[in-house]
Amino acid sequence: QVQLVESGGGLVQAGDSLRLSCAASGRTFSRYAMGWFRQAPGKEREFVAALSRSGGSTGYADSVKGRFTISRDNAKNTMILQMNSLKPEDTAVYYCAAGTTAYYGGSNENNYGYWGQGTQVTVSS
């Protein structure tokens, strides 16, 4: 079992950058495919980015491709989401997710059995 804690959210202006971190407990972080999802007010949770167990495979939602970068450091049990050129439509609660059912979880929430509590990102225009 793994526990996930997100950090790094905040209030920024359009065009700014933020760096979200997801810290995982335990000594088997490399066994987990990882992902970021987000939920805006009044909307369903949506996929943002995903990363395979080794970090060699990545995937992004079209809305963030070219602006966001997902990465992981298995030695530090940490996953990062670097968000550049933020837009007001990026405003949401961002969730870190982990799963062991697949080497790469992708956008399918069913591949992730563990979720963090979320961190708020607010982008003003």
Backbone bond lengths (Angstrom), bond angles and torsions (degrees), N, CA, C in turn:
res aa  C-N    CA-C-N  psi(-1)  N-CA   C-N-CA  omega(-1)  CA-C   N-CA-C  phi
1 Q - - - 1.459 - - 1.517 108.56 -
2 V 1.312 116.68 149.41 1.459 121.93 -179.41 1.519 109.39 -132.98
3 Q 1.309 115.40 144.70 1.469 121.35 173.73 1.517 108.41 -111.91
4 L 1.324 115.76 138.83 1.463 121.54 -173.74 1.526 109.47 -120.99
5 V 1.322 115.84 134.97 1.461 121.01 178.99 1.524 108.85 -131.39
6 E 1.335 115.86 118.67 1.453 120.95 178.52 1.530 110.66 -90.34
7 S 1.309 115.03 152.55 1.456 120.96 174.73 1.525 108.80 -154.44
8 G 1.324 115.45 165.84 1.455 120.11 175.10 1.509 115.42 105.53
9 G 1.326 117.24 -4.67 1.451 119.10 178.79 1.519 111.70 -70.46
10 G 1.324 115.44 171.46 1.467 119.51 178.98 1.503 111.85 168.26
11 L 1.331 114.22 -170.74 1.461 122.48 179.22 1.520 108.81 -105.22
12 V 1.319 116.88 122.24 1.458 122.24 179.91 1.524 109.24 -135.19
13 Q 1.330 115.25 169.56 1.453 120.48 176.42 1.521 110.66 -95.67
14 A 1.312 115.45 158.55 1.462 120.14 177.36 1.527 110.09 -55.67
15 G 1.327 114.56 135.48 1.451 120.19 -178.19 1.515 114.37 95.53
16 D 1.321 116.90 -15.69 1.461 121.22 179.43 1.529 111.20 -77.40
17 S 1.316 114.35 177.33 1.466 121.57 178.75 1.529 110.66 -122.61
18 L 1.314 115.13 153.81 1.460 122.43 172.35 1.517 108.38 -141.68
19 R 1.333 114.60 153.21 1.462 120.92 179.31 1.513 107.71 -125.02
20 L 1.317 116.16 111.22 1.457 121.47 178.25 1.520 109.52 -92.69
21 S 1.318 115.24 141.14 1.460 121.04 176.30 1.518 110.05 -119.87
22 C 1.300 115.44 148.63 1.464 122.21 174.26 1.524 106.64 -128.89
23 A 1.317 115.74 113.20 1.461 121.11 179.35 1.518 109.26 -98.43
24 A 1.322 115.88 130.04 1.455 121.52 -177.92 1.519 110.93 -111.42
25 S 1.334 115.64 140.07 1.454 120.37 176.84 1.524 109.41 -83.61
26 G 1.323 116.27 166.87 1.453 120.61 174.62 1.509 113.78 90.19
27 R 1.353 115.09 174.75 1.449 120.53 -175.17 1.516 113.19 -111.83
28 T 1.357 116.60 11.34 1.463 119.31 -176.35 1.518 111.51 -121.05
29 F 1.314 116.79 34.51 1.462 121.16 -175.84 1.519 111.67 -56.55
30 S 1.313 117.10 -34.85 1.463 120.97 -176.87 1.529 112.89 -68.12
31 R 1.322 118.05 -10.54 1.460 121.85 177.96 1.515 112.63 -83.47
32 Y 1.326 117.02 -7.65 1.457 121.36 -172.88 1.521 112.32 -105.90
33 A 1.323 114.73 128.42 1.455 119.31 163.66 1.523 107.31 -72.87
34 M 1.313 116.44 143.52 1.462 120.20 -173.13 1.520 111.75 -124.72
35 G 1.313 114.48 155.47 1.454 118.55 177.98 1.510 112.56 -156.16
36 W 1.322 115.11 161.54 1.455 122.86 171.45 1.525 108.76 -117.62
37 F 1.314 115.01 136.16 1.450 122.77 174.97 1.516 107.32 -129.69
38 R 1.321 116.71 163.90 1.455 120.00 177.41 1.519 110.47 -144.36
39 Q 1.335 114.13 156.16 1.460 120.15 178.96 1.514 108.82 -137.60
40 A 1.308 115.32 117.23 1.459 121.38 176.56 1.525 109.03 -88.99
41 P 1.323 117.91 157.49 1.466 121.18 -179.91 1.527 111.39 -55.70
42 G 1.325 115.78 129.04 1.445 121.03 177.16 1.512 115.01 76.80
43 K 1.324 117.11 5.57 1.463 120.98 -179.08 1.519 110.83 -121.71
44 E 1.314 115.44 162.14 1.455 120.50 176.27 1.536 109.71 -77.06
45 R 1.316 114.06 156.46 1.462 119.05 176.73 1.527 109.12 -65.14
46 E 1.333 115.95 140.37 1.453 120.12 -177.52 1.520 111.19 -132.35
47 F 1.299 114.76 155.78 1.450 122.86 179.44 1.520 110.97 -71.44
48 V 1.329 116.02 141.25 1.462 121.62 176.16 1.530 110.48 -115.93
49 A 1.333 116.45 -57.24 1.467 120.30 -176.99 1.514 109.55 -159.11
50 A 1.338 115.77 156.05 1.457 120.53 -179.49 1.517 110.23 -141.57
51 L 1.329 113.77 158.29 1.462 120.96 -173.97 1.520 108.72 -145.18
52 S 1.319 116.77 134.70 1.455 120.57 179.34 1.529 111.04 -73.12
53 R 1.313 115.73 173.16 1.461 120.93 -176.51 1.529 111.92 -57.70
54 S 1.297 116.10 -40.53 1.462 119.76 -178.17 1.516 112.43 -85.18
55 G 1.325 116.68 -16.97 1.459 121.53 -174.50 1.510 112.93 90.07
56 G 1.327 116.82 0.31 1.457 120.07 -176.65 1.515 114.64 -77.85
57 S 1.309 117.16 -21.77 1.463 121.18 179.11 1.518 109.81 -117.79
58 T 1.311 115.61 134.01 1.458 120.89 179.81 1.527 109.84 -133.42
59 G 1.318 115.26 159.95 1.455 121.12 176.56 1.514 109.86 -151.05
60 Y 1.327 116.00 149.72 1.454 120.74 -176.82 1.526 111.03 -137.20
61 A 1.307 114.44 149.72 1.451 119.52 169.47 1.528 108.29 -67.51
62 D 1.319 116.71 147.97 1.461 120.16 -179.23 1.527 111.51 -58.09
63 S 1.317 116.39 -32.89 1.462 121.08 -175.78 1.528 112.98 -68.14
64 V 1.331 117.67 -19.08 1.471 119.99 -177.21 1.521 112.44 -118.19
65 K 1.311 117.36 -5.84 1.457 121.55 -176.69 1.532 110.05 -59.37
66 G 1.325 115.87 131.66 1.453 120.91 -178.80 1.516 113.82 89.24
67 R 1.324 116.89 -13.71 1.482 120.62 179.60 1.524 111.75 -113.64
68 F 1.331 116.72 -33.73 1.462 121.28 -177.44 1.530 109.69 -108.15
69 T 1.328 115.70 148.13 1.459 121.91 176.13 1.513 109.83 -133.54
70 I 1.317 115.72 127.08 1.460 121.24 178.13 1.517 109.38 -102.57
71 S 1.325 116.03 141.49 1.460 120.12 178.92 1.517 108.85 -153.08
72 R 1.319 115.72 168.09 1.466 120.26 178.79 1.517 109.24 -146.25
73 D 1.327 114.31 152.82 1.455 122.23 173.67 1.520 106.32 -125.43
74 N 1.319 116.61 99.39 1.464 119.88 -175.52 1.530 112.24 -66.81
75 A 1.310 116.92 -25.13 1.466 119.62 178.43 1.525 111.45 -71.47
76 K 1.338 116.26 -25.88 1.462 120.99 -178.66 1.527 112.29 -107.90
77 N 1.337 117.13 5.69 1.478 121.10 -179.73 1.524 111.69 52.92
78 T 1.306 116.23 45.20 1.457 120.33 -174.38 1.522 111.23 -135.42
79 M 1.331 115.06 141.73 1.452 122.00 172.34 1.525 107.85 -120.63
80 I 1.307 115.52 143.04 1.465 121.46 -176.86 1.519 110.01 -122.67
81 L 1.326 115.91 142.94 1.461 121.63 168.80 1.525 106.59 -123.60
82 Q 1.321 115.87 106.99 1.454 121.60 176.15 1.516 108.18 -88.55
83 M 1.324 115.52 120.42 1.459 121.07 -175.97 1.522 109.21 -115.90
84 N 1.310 116.15 116.01 1.458 122.22 179.17 1.521 110.45 -114.14
85 S 1.305 115.41 162.75 1.469 121.67 177.68 1.524 111.37 48.78
86 L 1.308 115.35 50.43 1.460 120.02 -176.06 1.521 111.80 -64.45
87 K 1.331 113.96 146.82 1.453 122.40 -179.62 1.520 109.27 -121.18
88 P 1.325 117.68 155.91 1.477 119.46 177.63 1.529 112.21 -55.12
89 E 1.317 118.06 -32.44 1.466 120.48 179.67 1.520 113.04 -72.20
90 D 1.318 118.21 -6.00 1.463 121.36 172.98 1.534 111.67 -82.61
91 T 1.319 117.24 -5.86 1.455 121.22 179.04 1.524 110.68 -61.25
92 A 1.320 116.45 123.96 1.464 121.65 -176.90 1.522 109.04 -178.75
93 V 1.313 114.74 170.70 1.462 120.78 165.89 1.527 106.81 -88.97
94 Y 1.317 115.45 127.65 1.466 121.04 -177.51 1.521 109.58 -102.42
95 Y 1.326 115.02 131.15 1.453 121.95 -177.09 1.522 110.89 -116.87
96 C 1.302 114.95 137.24 1.449 123.48 172.50 1.532 107.91 -91.55
97 A 1.323 117.05 140.15 1.460 120.81 -178.61 1.522 110.45 -137.11
98 A 1.337 115.21 148.69 1.465 120.95 -179.80 1.519 109.72 -138.13
99 G 1.323 115.77 148.04 1.451 119.36 179.14 1.509 111.87 -154.98
100 T 1.331 115.23 156.53 1.464 120.63 -179.80 1.523 113.07 -116.30
101 T 1.331 118.06 0.08 1.466 119.87 -175.29 1.521 112.93 -76.21
102 A 1.315 116.69 -17.44 1.461 119.61 -177.83 1.521 109.11 -144.43
103 Y 1.321 115.71 150.60 1.469 120.13 176.44 1.527 110.25 -63.37
104 Y 1.339 114.98 -36.63 1.462 121.75 178.11 1.520 107.32 -132.62
105 G 1.319 117.52 117.79 1.445 120.83 -174.18 1.516 114.83 -79.08
106 G 1.317 116.99 -27.60 1.445 120.08 -179.60 1.515 112.96 62.17
107 S 1.331 115.81 -146.52 1.458 121.85 -175.23 1.521 114.02 -91.46
108 N 1.328 116.79 -1.06 1.464 120.53 -177.08 1.519 110.86 -83.18
109 E 1.324 116.97 111.95 1.464 120.57 -178.05 1.525 112.17 -61.09
110 N 1.327 116.68 -25.07 1.465 119.96 -178.95 1.530 112.06 -67.16
111 N 1.328 117.31 -14.60 1.463 121.04 178.26 1.526 112.59 -84.32
112 Y 1.318 116.18 -0.72 1.461 120.13 -176.21 1.523 109.32 -121.76
113 G 1.305 116.10 118.74 1.453 120.12 -177.49 1.511 114.12 -101.58
114 Y 1.324 115.93 -6.92 1.459 120.18 -176.63 1.529 108.94 -129.90
115 W 1.324 115.24 136.67 1.465 120.89 -176.02 1.525 109.43 -135.24
116 G 1.339 115.18 146.36 1.447 120.27 172.47 1.516 110.88 -83.08
117 Q 1.323 115.65 -178.95 1.457 121.15 -176.79 1.522 112.32 -85.38
118 G 1.319 116.88 -13.67 1.456 121.03 176.82 1.518 113.00 97.18
119 T 1.327 115.12 152.85 1.462 121.84 175.14 1.524 108.06 -135.94
120 Q 1.326 116.08 135.71 1.459 121.40 -174.52 1.523 110.86 -81.68
121 V 1.315 114.96 131.94 1.465 122.34 172.26 1.523 107.52 -120.62
122 T 1.320 115.91 122.95 1.450 121.07 179.53 1.525 108.66 -124.38
123 V 1.323 116.23 124.88 1.460 121.67 -178.71 1.530 107.87 -116.55
124 S 1.314 116.07 117.36 1.459 120.36 179.96 1.524 110.00 -92.80
125 S 1.315 114.63 151.06 1.479 119.95 -178.45 1.514 111.89 -88.39
